[in-house]
Protein backbone atom coordinates (compact mmCIF):
# COMPACT_ATOMS: atom_id res chain seq x y z
CA UNK A 1 0.00 0.00 0.00
CA UNK A 2 1.09 3.57 -0.65
CA UNK A 3 0.98 5.85 2.38
CA UNK A 4 2.75 8.61 4.28
CA UNK A 5 5.84 7.51 6.16
CA UNK A 6 8.90 9.29 7.55
CA UNK A 7 12.28 9.28 5.88
CA UNK A 8 15.50 10.22 7.68
CA UNK A 9 18.43 11.91 5.94
CA UNK A 10 21.44 10.18 7.47
CA UNK A 11 23.82 12.85 6.14
CA UNK A 12 21.97 15.55 8.09
CA UNK A 13 21.33 13.53 11.26
CA UNK A 14 23.65 14.49 14.13
CA UNK A 15 22.56 11.65 16.41
CA UNK A 16 21.02 13.89 19.07
CA UNK A 17 18.27 11.33 19.73
CA UNK A 18 15.50 13.89 20.29
CA UNK A 19 13.32 12.21 17.66
CA UNK A 20 13.68 8.85 19.43
CA UNK A 21 11.92 10.26 22.50
CA UNK A 22 9.45 12.28 20.41
CA UNK A 23 8.15 9.21 18.57
CA UNK A 24 5.33 7.82 20.71
CA UNK A 25 5.32 4.55 18.75
CA UNK A 26 8.99 3.71 19.29
CA UNK A 27 9.53 3.62 15.52
CA UNK A 28 12.91 5.39 15.66
CA UNK A 29 16.13 4.22 17.27
CA UNK A 30 19.77 5.32 17.27
CA UNK A 31 21.95 2.90 15.31
CA UNK A 32 25.66 3.59 15.06
CA UNK A 33 25.07 7.17 16.11
CA UNK A 34 22.31 7.89 13.56
CA UNK A 35 18.52 7.90 13.80
CA UNK A 36 16.93 4.98 11.96
CA UNK A 37 13.37 3.90 11.23
CA UNK A 38 13.20 0.53 13.00
CA UNK A 39 10.25 -0.80 11.01
CA UNK A 40 7.66 0.69 8.67
CA UNK A 41 4.82 -0.96 10.59
CA UNK A 42 5.68 1.11 13.69
CA UNK A 43 5.41 4.47 11.85
CA UNK A 44 1.94 6.03 11.65
CA UNK A 45 3.13 8.69 9.18
CA UNK A 46 1.82 11.65 11.21
CA UNK A 47 5.30 13.13 11.53
CA UNK A 48 5.16 14.30 15.14
CA UNK A 49 8.92 13.77 15.24
CA UNK A 50 9.55 16.28 12.42
CA UNK A 51 9.11 19.40 14.52
CA UNK A 52 11.51 18.06 17.13
CA UNK A 53 14.49 17.59 14.75
CA UNK A 54 16.96 20.49 15.14
CA UNK A 55 18.71 19.79 11.82
CA UNK A 56 15.66 19.15 9.60
CA UNK A 57 16.74 15.58 8.88
CA UNK A 58 13.24 14.04 9.00
CA UNK A 59 10.54 14.45 6.37
CA UNK A 60 7.35 12.70 5.33
CA UNK A 61 7.26 10.96 1.98
CA UNK A 62 4.52 8.98 0.30
CA UNK A 63 5.62 5.57 -0.92
CA UNK A 64 4.88 1.87 -0.79
CA UNK A 65 5.15 0.75 2.83
CA UNK A 66 3.76 -1.85 5.18
CA UNK A 67 0.55 -0.88 6.96
CA UNK A 68 0.79 0.72 10.40
CA UNK A 69 0.27 -2.03 13.00
CA UNK A 70 -1.03 -0.80 16.36
CA UNK A 71 -0.63 -4.24 17.92
CA UNK A 72 2.99 -4.43 16.84
CA UNK A 73 3.57 -0.96 18.27
CA UNK A 74 2.26 -2.06 21.68
CA UNK A 75 4.61 -5.04 21.60
CA UNK A 76 7.48 -2.79 20.54
CA UNK A 77 6.83 -0.32 23.38
CA UNK A 78 6.71 -3.17 25.87
CA UNK A 79 9.97 -4.53 24.46
CA UNK A 80 11.80 -1.23 24.93
CA UNK A 81 10.16 -0.50 28.28
CA UNK A 82 8.08 2.49 27.27
CA UNK A 83 4.45 3.17 28.13
CA UNK A 84 1.99 3.87 25.35
CA UNK A 85 1.12 7.55 24.97
CA UNK A 86 -2.48 8.29 26.02
CA UNK A 87 -4.92 9.43 23.37
CA UNK A 88 -4.80 13.23 23.08
CA UNK A 89 -7.87 15.20 24.09
CA UNK A 90 -9.70 16.02 20.89
CA UNK A 91 -10.76 19.60 20.21
CA UNK A 92 -14.41 20.61 20.34
CA UNK A 93 -14.51 21.13 16.57
CA UNK A 94 -14.90 18.30 14.04
CA UNK A 95 -11.53 16.63 13.55
CA UNK A 96 -9.93 13.71 11.79
CA UNK A 97 -6.71 11.91 12.61
CA UNK A 98 -4.54 12.07 15.72
CA UNK A 99 -1.05 12.75 16.97
CA UNK A 100 0.32 16.27 16.65
CA UNK A 101 -2.62 18.71 17.03
CA UNK A 102 -1.13 20.93 14.31
CA UNK A 103 -1.51 18.13 11.75
CA UNK A 104 -5.09 17.07 12.54
CA UNK A 105 -7.43 17.63 9.61
CA UNK A 106 -10.22 19.88 10.84
CA UNK A 107 -13.20 21.53 9.23
CA UNK A 108 -15.28 24.12 11.02
CA UNK A 109 -17.94 26.73 10.52
CA UNK A 110 -17.02 30.24 9.47
CA UNK A 111 -16.36 32.48 12.44
CA UNK A 112 -18.58 35.33 13.47
CA UNK A 113 -17.61 38.79 12.33
CA UNK A 114 -15.28 40.55 14.77
CA UNK A 115 -14.83 44.31 14.97
CA UNK A 116 -11.07 44.98 15.37
CA UNK A 117 -10.13 46.81 18.56
CA UNK A 118 -9.96 50.57 17.97
CA UNK A 119 -11.28 50.26 14.41
CA UNK A 120 -13.44 53.05 12.97
CA UNK A 121 -14.55 50.93 10.01
CA UNK A 122 -18.23 50.14 9.71
CA UNK A 123 -17.42 46.70 8.29
CA UNK A 124 -16.26 44.08 10.82
CA UNK A 125 -13.46 41.69 9.91
CA UNK A 126 -14.54 38.17 8.96
CA UNK A 127 -12.31 35.12 8.63
CA UNK A 128 -13.27 32.88 5.71
CA UNK A 129 -10.97 30.03 6.76
CA UNK A 130 -12.95 26.80 7.26
CA UNK A 131 -10.24 24.13 7.44
CA UNK A 132 -6.96 23.10 9.07
CA UNK A 133 -4.14 22.51 8.26
CA UNK A 134 -3.45 24.72 5.24
CA UNK A 135 0.26 24.19 4.48
CA UNK A 136 0.59 21.92 1.45
CA UNK A 137 3.21 19.76 3.16
CA UNK A 138 0.75 19.02 5.99
CA UNK A 139 -2.69 18.82 4.37
CA UNK A 140 -4.04 15.24 4.05
CA UNK A 141 -5.12 14.20 0.56
CA UNK A 142 -8.35 12.60 1.77
CA UNK A 143 -9.70 15.21 4.21
CA UNK A 144 -13.51 15.53 4.00
CA UNK A 145 -13.28 19.27 3.34
CA UNK A 146 -11.79 18.63 -0.13
CA UNK A 147 -14.94 16.90 -1.42
CA UNK A 148 -16.41 18.94 -4.27
CA UNK A 149 -14.36 21.98 -3.26
CA UNK A 150 -12.99 24.89 -5.24
CA UNK A 151 -9.25 24.64 -4.55
CA UNK A 152 -7.06 27.69 -3.92
CA UNK A 153 -3.34 26.98 -4.31
CA UNK A 154 -1.74 30.01 -2.71
CA UNK A 155 1.79 31.34 -2.38
CA UNK A 156 2.23 32.06 1.31
CA UNK A 157 3.15 35.75 0.89
CA UNK A 158 -0.10 36.59 -0.91
CA UNK A 159 -2.37 37.10 2.15
CA UNK A 160 0.06 39.72 3.49
CA UNK A 161 0.02 41.73 0.26
CA UNK A 162 -3.65 41.33 -0.68
CA UNK A 163 -5.87 43.40 1.67
CA UNK A 164 -9.12 41.70 0.62
CA UNK A 165 -7.69 38.18 0.54
CA UNK A 166 -10.32 36.61 2.81
CA UNK A 167 -13.38 38.21 1.25
CA UNK A 168 -12.29 38.00 -2.39
CA UNK A 169 -10.12 34.92 -2.71
CA UNK A 170 -10.50 32.60 0.29
CA UNK A 171 -14.27 32.88 0.63
CA UNK A 172 -15.97 29.74 -0.67
CA UNK A 173 -12.68 27.94 -1.35
CA UNK A 174 -10.44 25.43 0.39
CA UNK A 175 -6.78 26.37 0.51
CA UNK A 176 -3.31 24.88 0.32
CA UNK A 177 -0.39 27.27 0.79
CA UNK A 178 3.25 26.82 -0.22
CA UNK A 179 6.43 28.71 -1.04
CA UNK A 180 7.90 27.41 -4.33
CA UNK A 181 11.25 29.03 -3.52
CA UNK A 182 11.89 27.95 0.08
CA UNK A 183 9.85 24.75 0.49
CA UNK A 184 10.99 21.27 -0.44
CA UNK A 185 8.44 20.97 -3.25
CA UNK A 186 9.35 17.56 -4.66
CA UNK A 187 6.16 15.89 -3.39
CA UNK A 188 3.81 18.82 -3.92
CA UNK A 189 2.73 18.00 -7.50
CA UNK A 190 1.91 14.41 -6.56
CA UNK A 191 -0.07 15.53 -3.51
CA UNK A 192 -2.02 18.13 -5.50
CA UNK A 193 -2.68 15.51 -8.18
CA UNK A 194 -4.23 13.16 -5.62
CA UNK A 195 -6.32 15.92 -4.05
CA UNK A 196 -7.67 16.97 -7.45
CA UNK A 197 -8.19 13.49 -8.87
CA UNK A 198 -9.78 11.81 -5.85
CA UNK A 199 -12.05 14.47 -4.37
CA UNK A 200 -14.13 15.83 -7.23
CA UNK A 201 -12.44 19.24 -7.09
CA UNK A 202 -14.57 21.69 -9.10
CA UNK A 203 -11.96 24.34 -9.95
CA UNK A 204 -8.38 25.33 -9.21
CA UNK A 205 -7.12 28.87 -8.64
CA UNK A 206 -3.37 29.49 -8.35
CA UNK A 207 -2.63 32.85 -6.72
CA UNK A 208 0.93 34.12 -6.37
CA UNK A 209 3.11 37.20 -6.12
CA UNK A 210 4.53 39.00 -9.17
CA UNK A 211 8.14 37.99 -8.37
CA UNK A 212 9.44 35.31 -10.79
CA UNK A 213 10.23 32.63 -8.21
CA UNK A 214 6.62 32.69 -6.99
CA UNK A 215 5.25 31.60 -10.37
CA UNK A 216 6.31 28.05 -9.45
CA UNK A 217 2.89 27.79 -7.78
CA UNK A 218 1.28 27.95 -11.22
CA UNK A 219 3.61 25.30 -12.61
CA UNK A 220 2.79 22.92 -9.76
CA UNK A 221 -0.95 23.45 -10.15
CA UNK A 222 -0.87 22.97 -13.94
CA UNK A 223 1.23 19.81 -13.68
CA UNK A 224 -1.16 18.40 -11.09
CA UNK A 225 -4.17 19.15 -13.28
CA UNK A 226 -2.54 17.44 -16.25
CA UNK A 227 -1.59 14.41 -14.16
CA UNK A 228 -5.08 14.18 -12.63
CA UNK A 229 -6.58 14.09 -16.13
CA UNK A 230 -9.60 16.24 -15.27
CA UNK A 231 -11.16 19.05 -17.27
CA UNK A 232 -12.04 21.75 -14.73
CA UNK A 233 -11.64 25.55 -14.72
CA UNK A 234 -8.17 26.88 -13.88
CA UNK A 235 -7.40 30.48 -12.92
CA UNK A 236 -3.97 32.11 -12.68
CA UNK A 237 -3.98 35.17 -10.42
CA UNK A 238 -0.96 37.48 -10.03
CA UNK A 239 -0.68 39.89 -7.09
CA UNK A 240 1.71 42.83 -7.17
CA UNK A 241 3.89 43.66 -4.19
CA UNK A 242 1.58 46.64 -3.66
CA UNK A 243 -1.41 44.33 -3.42
CA UNK A 244 -2.97 44.96 -6.82
CA UNK A 245 -4.27 42.18 -9.08
CA UNK A 246 -2.19 42.38 -12.24
CA UNK A 247 -3.37 39.40 -14.29
CA UNK A 248 -6.07 36.72 -14.22
C-alpha atoms as a printed R data frame, in Angstrom:
    type eleno elety resid chain resno       x      y       z
1   ATOM     1    CA   UNK     A     1   0.000  0.000   0.000
2   ATOM     2    CA   UNK     A     2   1.091  3.573  -0.652
3   ATOM     3    CA   UNK     A     3   0.977  5.846   2.378
4   ATOM     4    CA   UNK     A     4   2.747  8.612   4.276
5   ATOM     5    CA   UNK     A     5   5.838  7.511   6.158
6   ATOM     6    CA   UNK     A     6   8.895  9.287   7.549
7   ATOM     7    CA   UNK     A     7  12.284  9.282   5.882
8   ATOM     8    CA   UNK     A     8  15.504 10.222   7.682
9   ATOM     9    CA   UNK     A     9  18.430 11.914   5.940
10  ATOM    10    CA   UNK     A    10  21.444 10.184   7.473
11  ATOM    11    CA   UNK     A    11  23.819 12.854   6.142
12  ATOM    12    CA   UNK     A    12  21.968 15.550   8.091
13  ATOM    13    CA   UNK     A    13  21.326 13.527  11.264
14  ATOM    14    CA   UNK     A    14  23.646 14.488  14.130
15  ATOM    15    CA   UNK     A    15  22.559 11.652  16.406
16  ATOM    16    CA   UNK     A    16  21.023 13.892  19.066
17  ATOM    17    CA   UNK     A    17  18.265 11.331  19.729
18  ATOM    18    CA   UNK     A    18  15.504 13.891  20.285
19  ATOM    19    CA   UNK     A    19  13.315 12.212  17.659
20  ATOM    20    CA   UNK     A    20  13.676  8.853  19.427
21  ATOM    21    CA   UNK     A    21  11.918 10.258  22.495
22  ATOM    22    CA   UNK     A    22   9.448 12.279  20.413
23  ATOM    23    CA   UNK     A    23   8.147  9.205  18.570
24  ATOM    24    CA   UNK     A    24   5.333  7.824  20.706
25  ATOM    25    CA   UNK     A    25   5.319  4.551  18.749
26  ATOM    26    CA   UNK     A    26   8.989  3.706  19.288
27  ATOM    27    CA   UNK     A    27   9.528  3.616  15.523
28  ATOM    28    CA   UNK     A    28  12.908  5.392  15.661
29  ATOM    29    CA   UNK     A    29  16.135  4.218  17.273
30  ATOM    30    CA   UNK     A    30  19.770  5.318  17.268
31  ATOM    31    CA   UNK     A    31  21.945  2.896  15.311
32  ATOM    32    CA   UNK     A    32  25.663  3.588  15.059
33  ATOM    33    CA   UNK     A    33  25.071  7.168  16.113
34  ATOM    34    CA   UNK     A    34  22.310  7.891  13.565
35  ATOM    35    CA   UNK     A    35  18.516  7.904  13.801
36  ATOM    36    CA   UNK     A    36  16.933  4.983  11.960
37  ATOM    37    CA   UNK     A    37  13.372  3.896  11.225
38  ATOM    38    CA   UNK     A    38  13.202  0.532  13.000
39  ATOM    39    CA   UNK     A    39  10.254 -0.798  11.006
40  ATOM    40    CA   UNK     A    40   7.661  0.687   8.665
41  ATOM    41    CA   UNK     A    41   4.822 -0.959  10.594
42  ATOM    42    CA   UNK     A    42   5.676  1.114  13.693
43  ATOM    43    CA   UNK     A    43   5.410  4.471  11.853
44  ATOM    44    CA   UNK     A    44   1.936  6.032  11.651
45  ATOM    45    CA   UNK     A    45   3.127  8.690   9.180
46  ATOM    46    CA   UNK     A    46   1.822 11.646  11.209
47  ATOM    47    CA   UNK     A    47   5.301 13.129  11.532
48  ATOM    48    CA   UNK     A    48   5.155 14.304  15.142
49  ATOM    49    CA   UNK     A    49   8.922 13.768  15.237
50  ATOM    50    CA   UNK     A    50   9.551 16.275  12.417
51  ATOM    51    CA   UNK     A    51   9.108 19.397  14.517
52  ATOM    52    CA   UNK     A    52  11.514 18.055  17.126
53  ATOM    53    CA   UNK     A    53  14.490 17.593  14.749
54  ATOM    54    CA   UNK     A    54  16.958 20.486  15.140
55  ATOM    55    CA   UNK     A    55  18.712 19.789  11.821
56  ATOM    56    CA   UNK     A    56  15.655 19.146   9.597
57  ATOM    57    CA   UNK     A    57  16.737 15.576   8.880
58  ATOM    58    CA   UNK     A    58  13.240 14.038   9.005
59  ATOM    59    CA   UNK     A    59  10.539 14.450   6.372
60  ATOM    60    CA   UNK     A    60   7.346 12.700   5.327
61  ATOM    61    CA   UNK     A    61   7.258 10.961   1.980
62  ATOM    62    CA   UNK     A    62   4.522  8.980   0.298
63  ATOM    63    CA   UNK     A    63   5.624  5.571  -0.921
64  ATOM    64    CA   UNK     A    64   4.879  1.865  -0.794
65  ATOM    65    CA   UNK     A    65   5.146  0.753   2.835
66  ATOM    66    CA   UNK     A    66   3.764 -1.850   5.178
67  ATOM    67    CA   UNK     A    67   0.546 -0.879   6.962
68  ATOM    68    CA   UNK     A    68   0.793  0.720  10.404
69  ATOM    69    CA   UNK     A    69   0.269 -2.027  13.000
70  ATOM    70    CA   UNK     A    70  -1.027 -0.796  16.363
71  ATOM    71    CA   UNK     A    71  -0.633 -4.242  17.921
72  ATOM    72    CA   UNK     A    72   2.993 -4.435  16.836
73  ATOM    73    CA   UNK     A    73   3.569 -0.956  18.270
74  ATOM    74    CA   UNK     A    74   2.256 -2.057  21.680
75  ATOM    75    CA   UNK     A    75   4.610 -5.040  21.602
76  ATOM    76    CA   UNK     A    76   7.483 -2.785  20.543
77  ATOM    77    CA   UNK     A    77   6.832 -0.317  23.385
78  ATOM    78    CA   UNK     A    78   6.707 -3.167  25.874
79  ATOM    79    CA   UNK     A    79   9.972 -4.526  24.456
80  ATOM    80    CA   UNK     A    80  11.802 -1.235  24.931
81  ATOM    81    CA   UNK     A    81  10.162 -0.500  28.280
82  ATOM    82    CA   UNK     A    82   8.076  2.489  27.268
83  ATOM    83    CA   UNK     A    83   4.453  3.172  28.129
84  ATOM    84    CA   UNK     A    84   1.989  3.871  25.350
85  ATOM    85    CA   UNK     A    85   1.125  7.547  24.968
86  ATOM    86    CA   UNK     A    86  -2.477  8.287  26.017
87  ATOM    87    CA   UNK     A    87  -4.916  9.426  23.368
88  ATOM    88    CA   UNK     A    88  -4.805 13.226  23.082
89  ATOM    89    CA   UNK     A    89  -7.872 15.201  24.090
90  ATOM    90    CA   UNK     A    90  -9.695 16.018  20.893
91  ATOM    91    CA   UNK     A    91 -10.757 19.600  20.209
92  ATOM    92    CA   UNK     A    92 -14.414 20.614  20.342
93  ATOM    93    CA   UNK     A    93 -14.512 21.126  16.567
94  ATOM    94    CA   UNK     A    94 -14.901 18.298  14.039
95  ATOM    95    CA   UNK     A    95 -11.534 16.634  13.550
96  ATOM    96    CA   UNK     A    96  -9.927 13.706  11.789
97  ATOM    97    CA   UNK     A    97  -6.711 11.913  12.609
98  ATOM    98    CA   UNK     A    98  -4.544 12.074  15.716
99  ATOM    99    CA   UNK     A    99  -1.046 12.754  16.969
100 ATOM   100    CA   UNK     A   100   0.316 16.272  16.650
101 ATOM   101    CA   UNK     A   101  -2.620 18.712  17.032
102 ATOM   102    CA   UNK     A   102  -1.130 20.926  14.311
103 ATOM   103    CA   UNK     A   103  -1.505 18.131  11.754
104 ATOM   104    CA   UNK     A   104  -5.090 17.066  12.541
105 ATOM   105    CA   UNK     A   105  -7.431 17.633   9.606
106 ATOM   106    CA   UNK     A   106 -10.222 19.875  10.839
107 ATOM   107    CA   UNK     A   107 -13.203 21.531   9.234
108 ATOM   108    CA   UNK     A   108 -15.281 24.121  11.018
109 ATOM   109    CA   UNK     A   109 -17.942 26.729  10.517
110 ATOM   110    CA   UNK     A   110 -17.017 30.240   9.473
111 ATOM   111    CA   UNK     A   111 -16.359 32.482  12.445
112 ATOM   112    CA   UNK     A   112 -18.583 35.331  13.471
113 ATOM   113    CA   UNK     A   113 -17.605 38.794  12.333
114 ATOM   114    CA   UNK     A   114 -15.282 40.555  14.772
115 ATOM   115    CA   UNK     A   115 -14.826 44.312  14.971
116 ATOM   116    CA   UNK     A   116 -11.070 44.980  15.370
117 ATOM   117    CA   UNK     A   117 -10.134 46.812  18.562
118 ATOM   118    CA   UNK     A   118  -9.965 50.569  17.966
119 ATOM   119    CA   UNK     A   119 -11.277 50.261  14.407
120 ATOM   120    CA   UNK     A   120 -13.439 53.046  12.969
121 ATOM   121    CA   UNK     A   121 -14.551 50.931  10.008
122 ATOM   122    CA   UNK     A   122 -18.230 50.137   9.707
123 ATOM   123    CA   UNK     A   123 -17.416 46.700   8.288
124 ATOM   124    CA   UNK     A   124 -16.260 44.079  10.815
125 ATOM   125    CA   UNK     A   125 -13.461 41.690   9.914
126 ATOM   126    CA   UNK     A   126 -14.538 38.169   8.958
127 ATOM   127    CA   UNK     A   127 -12.308 35.119   8.632
128 ATOM   128    CA   UNK     A   128 -13.272 32.885   5.712
129 ATOM   129    CA   UNK     A   129 -10.970 30.026   6.763
130 ATOM   130    CA   UNK     A   130 -12.953 26.804   7.265
131 ATOM   131    CA   UNK     A   131 -10.235 24.130   7.443
132 ATOM   132    CA   UNK     A   132  -6.959 23.097   9.069
133 ATOM   133    CA   UNK     A   133  -4.138 22.508   8.255
134 ATOM   134    CA   UNK     A   134  -3.453 24.721   5.243
135 ATOM   135    CA   UNK     A   135   0.258 24.187   4.484
136 ATOM   136    CA   UNK     A   136   0.591 21.917   1.447
137 ATOM   137    CA   UNK     A   137   3.209 19.763   3.164
138 ATOM   138    CA   UNK     A   138   0.753 19.023   5.992
139 ATOM   139    CA   UNK     A   139  -2.693 18.816   4.370
140 ATOM   140    CA   UNK     A   140  -4.039 15.238   4.049
141 ATOM   141    CA   UNK     A   141  -5.117 14.195   0.557
142 ATOM   142    CA   UNK     A   142  -8.349 12.597   1.773
143 ATOM   143    CA   UNK     A   143  -9.701 15.207   4.209
144 ATOM   144    CA   UNK     A   144 -13.512 15.531   4.000
145 ATOM   145    CA   UNK     A   145 -13.282 19.265   3.336
146 ATOM   146    CA   UNK     A   146 -11.789 18.635  -0.135
147 ATOM   147    CA   UNK     A   147 -14.935 16.903  -1.419
148 ATOM   148    CA   UNK     A   148 -16.410 18.937  -4.269
149 ATOM   149    CA   UNK     A   149 -14.355 21.978  -3.265
150 ATOM   150    CA   UNK     A   150 -12.986 24.887  -5.243
151 ATOM   151    CA   UNK     A   151  -9.245 24.636  -4.551
152 ATOM   152    CA   UNK     A   152  -7.060 27.689  -3.923
153 ATOM   153    CA   UNK     A   153  -3.343 26.980  -4.313
154 ATOM   154    CA   UNK     A   154  -1.745 30.014  -2.708
155 ATOM   155    CA   UNK     A   155   1.795 31.343  -2.377
156 ATOM   156    CA   UNK     A   156   2.235 32.055   1.309
157 ATOM   157    CA   UNK     A   157   3.154 35.749   0.886
158 ATOM   158    CA   UNK     A   158  -0.103 36.586  -0.914
159 ATOM   159    CA   UNK     A   159  -2.369 37.102   2.154
160 ATOM   160    CA   UNK     A   160   0.060 39.721   3.486
161 ATOM   161    CA   UNK     A   161   0.018 41.735   0.258
162 ATOM   162    CA   UNK     A   162  -3.646 41.329  -0.682
163 ATOM   163    CA   UNK     A   163  -5.873 43.396   1.670
164 ATOM   164    CA   UNK     A   164  -9.123 41.696   0.624
165 ATOM   165    CA   UNK     A   165  -7.695 38.183   0.537
166 ATOM   166    CA   UNK     A   166 -10.324 36.611   2.814
167 ATOM   167    CA   UNK     A   167 -13.380 38.211   1.250
168 ATOM   168    CA   UNK     A   168 -12.294 38.002  -2.386
169 ATOM   169    CA   UNK     A   169 -10.122 34.917  -2.710
170 ATOM   170    CA   UNK     A   170 -10.499 32.597   0.294
171 ATOM   171    CA   UNK     A   171 -14.271 32.881   0.625
172 ATOM   172    CA   UNK     A   172 -15.974 29.737  -0.667
173 ATOM   173    CA   UNK     A   173 -12.685 27.941  -1.349
174 ATOM   174    CA   UNK     A   174 -10.445 25.428   0.394
175 ATOM   175    CA   UNK     A   175  -6.785 26.374   0.513
176 ATOM   176    CA   UNK     A   176  -3.309 24.877   0.321
177 ATOM   177    CA   UNK     A   177  -0.387 27.265   0.789
178 ATOM   178    CA   UNK     A   178   3.249 26.816  -0.219
179 ATOM   179    CA   UNK     A   179   6.430 28.707  -1.045
180 ATOM   180    CA   UNK     A   180   7.903 27.409  -4.327
181 ATOM   181    CA   UNK     A   181  11.249 29.027  -3.524
182 ATOM   182    CA   UNK     A   182  11.888 27.952   0.083
183 ATOM   183    CA   UNK     A   183   9.848 24.750   0.495
184 ATOM   184    CA   UNK     A   184  10.992 21.275  -0.441
185 ATOM   185    CA   UNK     A   185   8.445 20.972  -3.253
186 ATOM   186    CA   UNK     A   186   9.347 17.556  -4.660
187 ATOM   187    CA   UNK     A   187   6.156 15.887  -3.395
188 ATOM   188    CA   UNK     A   188   3.807 18.818  -3.921
189 ATOM   189    CA   UNK     A   189   2.735 18.000  -7.495
190 ATOM   190    CA   UNK     A   190   1.913 14.408  -6.559
191 ATOM   191    CA   UNK     A   191  -0.069 15.532  -3.506
192 ATOM   192    CA   UNK     A   192  -2.025 18.126  -5.496
193 ATOM   193    CA   UNK     A   193  -2.684 15.507  -8.178
194 ATOM   194    CA   UNK     A   194  -4.234 13.160  -5.623
195 ATOM   195    CA   UNK     A   195  -6.316 15.925  -4.053
196 ATOM   196    CA   UNK     A   196  -7.672 16.969  -7.452
197 ATOM   197    CA   UNK     A   197  -8.194 13.494  -8.869
198 ATOM   198    CA   UNK     A   198  -9.781 11.814  -5.852
199 ATOM   199    CA   UNK     A   199 -12.051 14.471  -4.370
200 ATOM   200    CA   UNK     A   200 -14.130 15.831  -7.233
201 ATOM   201    CA   UNK     A   201 -12.440 19.240  -7.094
202 ATOM   202    CA   UNK     A   202 -14.572 21.694  -9.099
203 ATOM   203    CA   UNK     A   203 -11.963 24.339  -9.946
204 ATOM   204    CA   UNK     A   204  -8.376 25.331  -9.208
205 ATOM   205    CA   UNK     A   205  -7.119 28.867  -8.643
206 ATOM   206    CA   UNK     A   206  -3.373 29.495  -8.353
207 ATOM   207    CA   UNK     A   207  -2.630 32.851  -6.719
208 ATOM   208    CA   UNK     A   208   0.934 34.122  -6.368
209 ATOM   209    CA   UNK     A   209   3.115 37.200  -6.120
210 ATOM   210    CA   UNK     A   210   4.535 39.000  -9.170
211 ATOM   211    CA   UNK     A   211   8.145 37.988  -8.369
212 ATOM   212    CA   UNK     A   212   9.444 35.306 -10.791
213 ATOM   213    CA   UNK     A   213  10.234 32.629  -8.209
214 ATOM   214    CA   UNK     A   214   6.625 32.695  -6.988
215 ATOM   215    CA   UNK     A   215   5.253 31.597 -10.367
216 ATOM   216    CA   UNK     A   216   6.310 28.047  -9.449
217 ATOM   217    CA   UNK     A   217   2.890 27.788  -7.777
218 ATOM   218    CA   UNK     A   218   1.280 27.953 -11.221
219 ATOM   219    CA   UNK     A   219   3.612 25.304 -12.610
220 ATOM   220    CA   UNK     A   220   2.793 22.915  -9.763
221 ATOM   221    CA   UNK     A   221  -0.949 23.451 -10.153
222 ATOM   222    CA   UNK     A   222  -0.868 22.972 -13.942
223 ATOM   223    CA   UNK     A   223   1.235 19.808 -13.677
224 ATOM   224    CA   UNK     A   224  -1.160 18.405 -11.094
225 ATOM   225    CA   UNK     A   225  -4.173 19.155 -13.277
226 ATOM   226    CA   UNK     A   226  -2.540 17.437 -16.248
227 ATOM   227    CA   UNK     A   227  -1.586 14.406 -14.155
228 ATOM   228    CA   UNK     A   228  -5.082 14.179 -12.635
229 ATOM   229    CA   UNK     A   229  -6.583 14.090 -16.131
230 ATOM   230    CA   UNK     A   230  -9.597 16.242 -15.266
231 ATOM   231    CA   UNK     A   231 -11.160 19.048 -17.269
232 ATOM   232    CA   UNK     A   232 -12.036 21.745 -14.733
233 ATOM   233    CA   UNK     A   233 -11.639 25.545 -14.718
234 ATOM   234    CA   UNK     A   234  -8.174 26.881 -13.884
235 ATOM   235    CA   UNK     A   235  -7.401 30.478 -12.916
236 ATOM   236    CA   UNK     A   236  -3.969 32.107 -12.685
237 ATOM   237    CA   UNK     A   237  -3.982 35.172 -10.419
238 ATOM   238    CA   UNK     A   238  -0.962 37.475 -10.032
239 ATOM   239    CA   UNK     A   239  -0.681 39.887  -7.091
240 ATOM   240    CA   UNK     A   240   1.706 42.833  -7.173
241 ATOM   241    CA   UNK     A   241   3.895 43.661  -4.188
242 ATOM   242    CA   UNK     A   242   1.579 46.640  -3.661
243 ATOM   243    CA   UNK     A   243  -1.412 44.328  -3.419
244 ATOM   244    CA   UNK     A   244  -2.972 44.960  -6.816
245 ATOM   245    CA   UNK     A   245  -4.267 42.182  -9.077
246 ATOM   246    CA   UNK     A   246  -2.191 42.384 -12.239
247 ATOM   247    CA   UNK     A   247  -3.371 39.399 -14.291
248 ATOM   248    CA   UNK     A   248  -6.072 36.719 -14.224
